[in-house]
Amino acid sequence: MIKVGITEIDIGYEDKEYAREHCLEVMQEAYENGVELLVFPEMTLTGFTMMPACMWEAYRNGEIPESVSFFMENSRKYDMAMAFGYIEAFMADGSGEFDESRRKVFENKLAIVSGDEVIMDYAKIHPFSFSGEDRVYRAGSRICQANVKDLRLGGYICYDLRFPEIFSAARDSYDAILVIANWPEERVAQWEALLRARAIENQAYVIGVNRVGMGKRERYVPSSHIYDVYGNEMAERVSDRLLVAELDPAVIAGARKTFPQGRDRKNEFYMSIL
């Protein structure tokens, strides 16, 4: 059993200090409520920006990226795993040596830290072309999993939610699906429907975390959820910025055994029709 906390915080837009203040406030609240995994929205300290050249971070000269360091420090302080998003830069030529003056490429990342350890490092596979994200961010190329206590987690970011293939491909490797997002108010009903669908079709918990407040132009409203294998809401509201739920991996194993739909998947056929 693990207690998961999901946030509904205003992270502002391209103002890291503003976002950090809101993150620190909810961390303390989560600690007081016994949370063991605390989840923040996509691009946690910057909001959804199309200016990665101004907001990027990188592993360079032996230094850990600013966001990773911030969440590691507080993961140690509160003895709590933390999931968050940030923008990571790489040398465009693939060089291992980081040169500030040369061209860089950027990825929209989801990380989970537990103390000083990065236990998930995922790059968004589907940049949101509708907003031009694909023109400024490189697509990721691998599915990621991590364990927090006994809970096996698969991690995804925002627009990935519209592509069920990458969720079902790793179904047997996770008990819970984590999706962090900056999903605007005008499409929030779709966000909630798709989260429920991923839970039902994969017989897994789904942890969906969205931001609130204003971005550059978009408005975001409270819509963070934890759904069970039947698409039922599990998260209980502690405050206007924190919801919690206790997740039990044994429940997932039991549900998959009682109603074993996974054994009827036809993986070879699915591959043949792509």
N, C-alpha and C positions, 0 to 999 in steps of 0.2 A: 504494500500500500504506500502511496506517495501523495502528499498534498501539493497540488499545483495552484499557483496564483496567476491570474491573467489580468493585465492592466487595461485601463481605459483612460489614458492620459493625453494631455495636450503637449505635443512635442514642438510646436511652433514650426518655423521654416527657416532653415539655414542659420540657426542660432543655437550653437551647441551648449552654451552656458545656460540658456533658458531651458533647454531640454534636460540637461543634467540635474537642475534643481528639482524638476518634476519627477525625474527618475529616483532621486535620493529620497524624496518624500514617500513615495510608494514602497521603496525598499524597506524602510523602517516599519511601515504599516504591515507589510508582508511578514517580516520577521516576528512582529508581535502576534501574528495569527498562525505561526507555525508552518509557514510555507517552505517547501523544500526545493521547488523549481518555480522560478518567477519568470514570466514571459513578457517581453516588450514588443512593440510594433516594428515593422519594416523601417530601415534607415532611422534608427531610434534617435540619434542626436542631430539629425539634419532635416528630417522630413523628406518627402519624395521629391528630390531635386534632379533637374536635368543639367546641373552644373558640377559634375564630378571633378572637373579640373580644379575647382576651388575648394572642394570638400573631401578630397581623397585622403586616405591613410595607407600606410604600407609597413611591412616588415623590412627595415633597412638599418644598416650599421649596428646590428644587434639589438635594435629597439623594437618593442612591441607596438602595434598601432594604438593610437590614443583611445579609441573606443574599447578595444579589447582590454587594455590596461585598466581603464576605469571600471569595467564590469568585473574583471579579475579581483581588483582591490576590494570591491564590495562583496563579491562572492566569498572571499576569505573572511571579511569582517562579520558577515551574517551567517556564515556556514550554509550557504544556499546556492544551488546551481542557478545560472541566469542565462536566458536566451535573448538575443538582441540582433539588430541589423546594423550594417555599416557599409561604407564604400571602400573597397580595397584597390590599390593601384599596382600594376605590374609593368615591367619594361616591355614595350611593344615588340622588340626583337627577341624576347625570350631570355635575355641575358640575366644571369644570376646577380650581377652587380647593379645596384640601384644608382642611376645617374640622374640627378634632378633636371638636367638640361635637355635630356633626350625624351623622345615621344613615349607616352605611357598609354596603357589601356586600363579599363576599369571594370570591376565586377560588383554587382549588388549582392551582398553577402548576408547569410544567416550564420551566426556562431552561437555555440553553447559553451560556457565556461563553468568549471567546477574547481574552485580555488585557483591555482596557477595553471591548470590544465585546460586546453581547448579540446573539448570532446566532440564537437561537431563544427565543420567548416564547409558550408554549402554555398555555392554560387547559383543564383537564379537561372534556371534553364530556359525560361520563356520571358525575355524582356518584353515589355508592353509596347508593341509597335504602334498602337493607336495614339500614344502620347509621344512617340519618338524615342522611347527608352532604348530600342534596339540600335539606334544610331550613335549612342554615347556609352552604352554598356555592352561588354562582351557576354555572350550567353555561356552559362555553365554547361558542363558535359558529364556530370556524374550525380547519381542519387546517393544520399548520405543517411546514415543511421547513427544513433548514439544510445548509450544506456545511462539513465539517471536512476540510481538505486536499482530496483528490479524492473523498471519500466523501459521497454525498448521503444525508441522514438524515431520516426522518419521526419525529416525537415524539408519544408517548401516555403516559397515566398509568393504571396499575392496572386498575380496573373497565372501562376502555375496551377492554381485551383481549377481553372477551366479546362485542363488537360488531364483527364482521369488515367490515361495510360501510365504516367510516371508514378501514380499512386498504386495502381494495381500491380505494377511490375515488382514492387518491393513488399507487397502485402504480407508475405510470410516472415518478413524480417522485423516487423514492428507490431506493437500493441496500441500505439497512439500515433496520430498524425499531427504534426505541428505546422501551422500556417500563420506566418506573420505578414501584416499587410498595411497599406495605406489605401483603403478601399472607400471611394467617395459616397456621400449620402445618396446621390441619385441612383446608384446601382447596389445599394446595400441589401435589398431584398434578394438579389441574385447571389450575393456573397453568402447569405444565410442559407439559401436553398442548396447551393453547391457544397457548403460545409456538411450539411445534413446528408447529402447524397454520398459524399466520400465516406462518411461514417457507416452508412447502411451497406453500401456495396463492398466495402473492405472489412466489415465487421471489426471495427476499431474505434477507439476513442478519437475524437477530433478536437484539437485545441486551436481555435481560431482567434487571433489577437489583432484588433484594429485600433487605430488611434482615434482621437477626437480633436475638435478645434478646427482652425483654418490652416491650410497649406498656402501655396502661392495663389491659387484661385479656387481650389476645391474646399468644400466643407465636409467634415467627417463627424459622424455621430456615434454614440455608444452602441457597439455591436460586436463585442468580444463574447465568445461562447465556448463552452465545452459540451460536446454532444456524446451520448453513449452509442452503442452499436445499433440502436433502433431510431436514432435521430432525436432522442429526447434531451432537453437541456439538463445539465448536471450542476452548472456553476451557481453558487450562492453568493449574493452580493454582500460584501462586507462594508463597502463605502461607495462613493460615487466614482472611485478610480481603481477599485480592486474587487475581484471576484475570486472565489476559491472552490475547489472540488477535490475529493479524494479519489484517486484512480487505482484500481486493483488489476494487475496483469492477469490474475487467475480468472477474473470475470471474462476477459477476452478469450482465453483458452477454453473456458466452459461454453461460451456462446458459439465458438467455431466448431466445437465438438458436438453440441446439441443440434445445431443446424449447419451441417458441413458443406456449405455451398462452394467452398474453395476447391474441393476435390473435383468439381465439375468444370473447372476452368480448362480451356483448350489452348494452352500456350503455343503449341506448334502451329495450330491453325491460325491463331491471331497473327503470328509472325508471317505466315504465308500470304496473308491478304494485305499487308502493308505495302 
